[in-house]
């Protein structure tokens, strides 16, 4: 008679059945993730912030120029007609 194959006991898996030797576990993966965020995330946020800050200055200058154009246009219409440009 042939004996059935034996099932390994839990003693064969000292840390659990899903642990593979040489593969980092939970805490090690968290450390790797934290280092990746520090290496790539922080510089990315800094570059994006600097870009938005510099773009803000250009946008403000464009808006100030547009306001000056509209004020000059309004003053020109007041001088030419004597009114605020309203039609009666």
MMTF fields as JSON, N, C-alpha, C and O atoms, coordinates in Angstrom:
{
  "mmtfVersion": "1.0.0",
  "mmtfProducer": "UNKNOWN",
  "numBonds": 351,
  "numAtoms": 352,
  "numGroups": 88,
  "numChains": 1,
  "numModels": 1,
  "chainsPerModel": [1],
  "groupsPerChain": [88],
  "chainIdList": ["A"],
  "bondAtomList": [4, 2, 8, 6, 12, 10, 16, 14, 20, 18, 24, 22, 28, 26, 32, 30, 36, 34, 40, 38, 44, 42, 48, 46, 52, 50, 56, 54, 60, 58, 64, 62, 68, 66, 72, 70, 76, 74, 80, 78, 84, 82, 88, 86, 92, 90, 96, 94, 100, 98, 104, 102, 108, 106, 112, 110, 116, 114, 120, 118, 124, 122, 128, 126, 132, 130, 136, 134, 140, 138, 144, 142, 148, 146, 152, 150, 156, 154, 160, 158, 164, 162, 168, 166, 172, 170, 176, 174, 180, 178, 184, 182, 188, 186, 192, 190, 196, 194, 200, 198, 204, 202, 208, 206, 212, 210, 216, 214, 220, 218, 224, 222, 228, 226, 232, 230, 236, 234, 240, 238, 244, 242, 248, 246, 252, 250, 256, 254, 260, 258, 264, 262, 268, 266, 272, 270, 276, 274, 280, 278, 284, 282, 288, 286, 292, 290, 296, 294, 300, 298, 304, 302, 308, 306, 312, 310, 316, 314, 320, 318, 324, 322, 328, 326, 332, 330, 336, 334, 340, 338, 344, 342, 348, 346],
  "bondOrderList": [1, 1, 1, 1, 1, 1, 1, 1, 1, 1, 1, 1, 1, 1, 1, 1, 1, 1, 1, 1, 1, 1, 1, 1, 1, 1, 1, 1, 1, 1, 1, 1, 1, 1, 1, 1, 1, 1, 1, 1, 1, 1, 1, 1, 1, 1, 1, 1, 1, 1, 1, 1, 1, 1, 1, 1, 1, 1, 1, 1, 1, 1, 1, 1, 1, 1, 1, 1, 1, 1, 1, 1, 1, 1, 1, 1, 1, 1, 1, 1, 1, 1, 1, 1, 1, 1, 1],
  "groupList": [{"groupName": "UNK", "atomNameList": ["N", "CA", "C", "O"], "elementList": ["N", "C", "C", "O"], "formalChargeList": [0, 0, 0, 0], "bondAtomList": [1, 0, 2, 1, 3, 2], "bondOrderList": [1, 1, 2], "singleLetterCode": "X", "chemCompType": "L-PEPTIDE LINKING"}],
  "groupTypeList": [0, 0, 0, 0, 0, 0, 0, 0, 0, 0, 0, 0, 0, 0, 0, 0, 0, 0, 0, 0, 0, 0, 0, 0, 0, 0, 0, 0, 0, 0, 0, 0, 0, 0, 0, 0, 0, 0, 0, 0, 0, 0, 0, 0, 0, 0, 0, 0, 0, 0, 0, 0, 0, 0, 0, 0, 0, 0, 0, 0, 0, 0, 0, 0, 0, 0, 0, 0, 0, 0, 0, 0, 0, 0, 0, 0, 0, 0, 0, 0, 0, 0, 0, 0, 0, 0, 0, 0],
  "groupIdList": [1, 2, 3, 4, 5, 6, 7, 8, 9, 10, 11, 12, 13, 14, 15, 16, 17, 18, 19, 20, 21, 22, 23, 24, 25, 26, 27, 28, 29, 30, 31, 32, 33, 34, 35, 36, 37, 38, 39, 40, 41, 42, 43, 44, 45, 46, 47, 48, 49, 50, 51, 52, 53, 54, 55, 56, 57, 58, 59, 60, 61, 62, 63, 64, 65, 66, 67, 68, 69, 70, 71, 72, 73, 74, 75, 76, 77, 78, 79, 80, 81, 82, 83, 84, 85, 86, 87, 88],
  "secStructList": [7, 7, 7, 7, 7, 7, 7, 7, 7, 4, 4, 4, 7, 1, 1, 7, 6, 6, 7, 7, 6, 6, 1, 7, 7, 2, 2, 2, 2, 2, 2, 2, 2, 2, 2, 2, 0, 0, 0, 0, 0, 2, 2, 2, 2, 2, 2, 2, 2, 2, 2, 2, 2, 2, 2, 2, 2, 2, 2, 2, 2, 2, 2, 2, 2, 2, 2, 2, 2, 2, 2, 2, 2, 2, 2, 2, 2, 2, 2, 2, 2, 1, 1, 1, 1, 7, 7, 7],
  "xCoordList": [0.826, 0.0, 0.888, 1.925, 0.459, 1.237, 0.708, -0.501, 1.601, 1.191, 0.856, 1.53, -0.18, -0.519, 0.595, 1.312, 0.739, 1.792, 1.508, 0.362, 2.554, 2.365, 2.311, 2.993, 1.487, 1.352, 2.385, 2.479, 3.167, 4.166, 3.49, 2.439, 4.092, 3.54, 3.896, 4.691, 3.288, 3.569, 5.012, 5.513, 5.67, 7.076, 7.947, 9.049, 7.464, 8.233, 8.226, 9.109, 7.226, 7.116, 7.283, 6.287, 8.505, 8.71, 8.056, 7.629, 7.958, 7.384, 6.033, 5.449, 5.514, 4.229, 4.386, 5.485, 3.298, 3.398, 3.625, 4.031, 3.376, 3.508, 4.85, 5.097, 5.708, 7.011, 7.974, 8.174, 8.567, 9.561, 10.915, 11.072, 11.878, 13.193, 13.811, 13.792, 14.356, 15.023, 14.132, 14.636, 12.819, 11.894, 11.584, 11.255, 11.682, 11.427, 9.982, 9.057, 9.814, 8.494, 7.856, 8.29, 6.824, 6.052, 6.861, 6.851, 7.569, 8.327, 9.406, 9.642, 10.052, 11.091, 10.489, 11.07, 9.326, 8.665, 8.229, 8.275, 7.805, 7.439, 8.653, 8.54, 9.8, 11.025, 11.402, 11.78, 11.306, 11.615, 10.655, 11.08, 9.369, 8.378, 8.679, 8.577, 9.044, 9.376, 10.592, 10.601, 11.605, 12.799, 12.444, 12.941, 11.59, 11.182, 10.418, 10.608, 9.558, 8.816, 9.777, 9.628, 10.753, 11.716, 12.582, 12.905, 12.957, 13.833, 13.108, 13.678, 11.864, 11.155, 10.022, 9.808, 9.304, 8.129, 8.461, 7.884, 9.382, 9.71, 10.3, 9.854, 11.27, 11.758, 10.683, 10.656, 9.802, 8.726, 7.79, 7.39, 7.442, 6.579, 7.294, 6.665, 8.591, 9.347, 9.401, 9.225, 9.64, 9.689, 8.318, 8.215, 7.267, 5.913, 5.547, 4.918, 5.931, 5.655, 6.394, 5.824, 7.648, 8.413, 7.809, 7.728, 7.385, 6.756, 5.478, 5.261, 4.643, 3.39, 3.651, 2.932, 4.677, 5.002, 5.463, 5.038, 6.325, 6.805, 5.693, 5.623, 4.835, 3.704, 2.744, 2.14, 2.601, 1.723, 2.201, 1.385, 3.506, 4.046, 3.743, 3.379, 3.891, 3.616, 2.131, 1.768, 1.274, -0.172, -0.578, -1.427, 0.01, -0.308, 0.099, -0.642, 1.265, 1.705, 0.759, 0.449, 0.297, -0.647, -1.963, -2.523, -2.451, -3.71, -3.564, -4.474, -2.428, -2.213, -2.161, -2.693, -1.526, -1.494, -2.884, -3.226, -3.69, -5.065, -5.899, -6.705, -5.724, -6.448, -6.057, -6.919, -4.762, -4.311, -4.924, -5.321, -5.006, -5.631, -7.102, -7.581, -7.81, -9.241, -9.478, -10.418, -8.63, -8.77, -8.488, -9.18, -7.471, -7.163, -8.304, -8.653, -8.886, -10.015, -11.22, -11.93, -11.445, -12.587, -12.369, -13.295, -11.163, -10.875, -11.015, -11.481, -10.622, -10.757, -12.214, -12.555, -13.091, -14.509, -15.177, -16.11, -14.73, -15.308, -14.907, -15.735, -13.658, -13.193, -13.886, -14.208, -14.117, -14.677, -16.16, -16.61, -16.935, -18.39, -18.885, -19.983, -18.1, -18.555, -19.389, -19.82, -19.621, -20.362, -19.489, -18.33, -20.053, -19.317, -19.427, -19.176, -19.789, -19.906, -21.283, -21.482, -22.249, -23.601, -24.391, -24.251, -25.22, -26.078, -27.455, -27.94, -28.11, -29.443, -30.506, -31.693],
  "yCoordList": [-1.166, 0.0, 1.253, 1.289, 2.29, 3.518, 4.535, 4.731, 5.165, 6.167, 7.476, 7.847, 8.183, 9.475, 10.483, 10.384, 11.466, 12.472, 13.251, 13.572, 13.537, 14.247, 15.757, 16.293, 16.407, 17.865, 18.458, 18.031, 19.44, 20.012, 20.719, 21.342, 20.616, 21.267, 22.753, 23.211, 23.491, 24.931, 25.204, 26.308, 24.236, 24.41, 24.567, 25.109, 24.098, 24.238, 25.679, 26.08, 26.461, 27.876, 28.723, 29.057, 29.079, 29.779, 31.159, 31.575, 31.883, 33.231, 33.281, 34.361, 32.187, 32.165, 31.629, 31.641, 31.158, 30.521, 31.489, 31.052, 32.799, 33.742, 34.461, 35.273, 34.174, 34.834, 34.124, 32.912, 34.898, 34.366, 34.911, 36.123, 34.05, 34.537, 35.482, 35.211, 36.588, 37.541, 38.66, 39.627, 38.565, 39.607, 40.491, 39.975, 41.825, 42.705, 42.593, 42.412, 42.705, 42.639, 44.011, 44.954, 44.119, 45.352, 46.564, 47.573, 46.508, 47.69, 48.116, 49.307, 47.134, 47.475, 48.155, 49.097, 47.681, 48.314, 49.736, 50.611, 49.982, 51.347, 52.271, 53.427, 51.776, 52.586, 52.886, 54.013, 51.894, 52.109, 53.133, 54.003, 53.046, 54.006, 55.414, 56.378, 55.545, 56.852, 57.459, 58.653, 56.656, 57.149, 57.567, 58.583, 56.796, 57.152, 58.468, 59.289, 58.676, 59.942, 61.103, 62.162, 60.911, 61.984, 62.276, 63.433, 61.244, 61.447, 62.06, 62.887, 61.666, 62.097, 63.074, 64.006, 62.893, 63.71, 65.133, 66.081, 65.291, 66.632, 67.512, 68.65, 67.051, 67.9, 68.212, 69.311, 67.255, 67.491, 68.587, 69.454, 68.554, 69.59, 70.939, 71.965, 70.955, 72.211, 72.817, 74.025, 72.004, 72.511, 73.02, 74.082, 72.276, 72.709, 74.002, 74.879, 74.13, 75.358, 76.553, 77.639, 76.371, 77.468, 77.877, 79.066, 76.901, 77.209, 78.018, 79.017, 77.597, 78.318, 79.721, 80.66, 79.872, 81.189, 82.131, 83.285, 81.644, 82.485, 82.763, 83.865, 81.804, 81.991, 83.03, 83.796, 83.06, 84.027, 85.456, 86.342, 85.682, 87.011, 87.446, 88.598, 86.54, 86.858, 87.152, 88.081, 86.369, 86.564, 87.909, 88.594, 88.297, 89.591, 90.721, 91.691, 90.608, 91.642, 91.734, 92.833, 90.588, 90.597, 91.264, 92.042, 90.962, 91.56, 93.063, 93.828, 93.493, 94.929, 95.647, 96.749, 95.032, 95.627, 95.715, 96.718, 94.681, 94.687, 95.753, 96.42, 95.927, 96.978, 98.346, 99.206, 98.562, 99.847, 100.094, 101.219, 99.046, 99.198, 99.578, 100.471, 98.902, 99.188, 100.586, 101.269, 101.015, 102.371, 103.41, 104.425, 103.164, 104.098, 104.126, 105.188, 102.965, 102.902, 103.642, 104.333, 103.498, 104.179, 105.695, 106.456, 106.129, 107.563, 108.132, 109.259, 107.376, 107.819, 107.965, 108.905, 107.062, 107.163, 108.293, 108.907, 108.584, 109.699, 111.017, 111.921, 111.148, 112.385, 112.634, 113.779, 111.605, 111.785, 112.122, 112.944, 111.519, 111.71, 112.615, 113.164, 112.778, 113.586, 112.778, 113.315, 111.521, 110.649, 109.45, 109.375, 108.533, 107.33, 106.24, 105.075, 106.576, 105.586, 104.956, 103.977, 105.495, 104.944, 105.53, 106.707, 104.698, 105.174, 105.474, 104.75, 106.566, 106.871, 106.486, 106.675],
  "zCoordList": [0.0, 0.0, 0.0, 0.661, -0.759, -0.902, 0.107, 0.225, 0.815, 1.802, 1.098, 0.138, 1.561, 0.95, 1.209, 2.206, 0.297, 0.519, 1.797, 2.11, 2.508, 3.773, 3.526, 2.653, 4.316, 4.25, 5.196, 6.347, 4.733, 5.64, 6.81, 6.654, 7.947, 9.133, 9.117, 8.297, 10.044, 10.125, 10.533, 10.321, 11.101, 11.472, 10.233, 10.314, 9.088, 7.852, 7.352, 6.594, 7.779, 7.401, 8.657, 9.298, 9.026, 10.299, 10.349, 11.426, 9.242, 9.275, 8.603, 8.517, 8.13, 7.456, 6.057, 5.503, 5.477, 4.164, 3.006, 1.929, 3.187, 2.074, 2.043, 1.151, 2.998, 3.054, 2.113, 2.202, 1.212, 0.288, 0.724, 0.868, 0.933, 1.367, 0.341, -0.86, 0.83, -0.042, -0.539, -1.111, -0.342, -0.787, 0.415, 1.483, 0.264, 1.408, 1.893, 1.102, 3.196, 3.802, 3.895, 3.234, 4.717, 4.842, 5.271, 4.566, 6.41, 6.855, 5.86, 5.657, 5.248, 4.271, 3.045, 2.507, 2.605, 1.461, 1.793, 0.929, 3.042, 3.437, 3.404, 2.996, 3.827, 3.786, 2.34, 2.023, 1.463, 0.045, -0.55, -1.311, -0.217, -0.711, -0.201, -0.961, 1.061, 1.627, 0.926, 0.627, 0.664, -0.033, -1.457, -1.943, -2.129, -3.494, -3.5, -4.397, -2.511, -2.433, -2.203, -2.812, -1.334, -1.074, -2.295, -2.562, -3.033, -4.189, -5.379, -6.092, -5.598, -6.802, -6.507, -7.283, -5.426, -5.143, -4.743, -5.277, -3.814, -3.317, -4.426, -4.571, -5.211, -6.306, -7.344, -7.899, -7.608, -8.569, -8.079, -8.855, -6.807, -6.237, -6.247, -6.508, -5.968, -5.976, -7.378, -7.533, -8.386, -9.765, -10.192, -10.804, -9.875, -10.237, -9.52, -10.111, -8.259, -7.515, -8.089, -8.198, -8.457, -9.059, -10.395, -10.701, -11.192, -12.483, -12.28, -12.965, -11.355, -11.117, -10.568, -10.908, -9.719, -9.181, -10.295, -10.347, -11.18, -12.278, -13.281, -13.823, -13.537, -14.452, -13.878, -14.629, -12.553, -11.895, -12.174, -12.427, -12.128, -12.396, -13.831, -14.066, -14.78, -16.183, -16.367, -17.087, -15.723, -15.837, -15.256, -15.826, -14.139, -13.53, -14.47, -14.626, -15.094, -16.035, -17.229, -17.689, -17.737, -18.857, -18.46, -19.232, -17.269, -16.815, -16.59, -16.911, -16.04, -15.852, -17.198, -17.333, -18.192, -19.533, -20.132, -20.759, -19.947, -20.479, -19.786, -20.436, -18.483, -17.756, -18.287, -18.469, -18.54, -19.076, -20.452, -20.757, -21.295, -22.616, -22.49, -23.19, -21.603, -21.444, -20.877, -21.285, -19.941, -19.404, -20.481, -20.561, -21.315, -22.399, -23.407, -23.922, -23.692, -24.623, -24.059, -24.789, -22.775, -22.142, -22.135, -22.415, -21.819, -21.826, -23.228, -23.393, -24.231, -25.617, -26.01, -26.726, -25.565, -25.921, -25.165, -25.683, -23.958, -23.201, -23.844, -23.953, -24.272, -24.885, -26.223, -26.54, -27.001, -28.336, -28.304, -29.103, -27.413, -27.425, -26.319, -26.412, -25.282, -24.17, -23.185, -22.165, -23.464, -22.545, -22.218, -22.626, -21.491, -21.117, -22.163, -21.857, -23.373, -24.417, -24.464, -25.183, -23.712, -23.709, -24.865, -25.194, -25.476, -26.56, -25.997, -25.127, -26.497, -25.998, -26.986, -26.721]
}
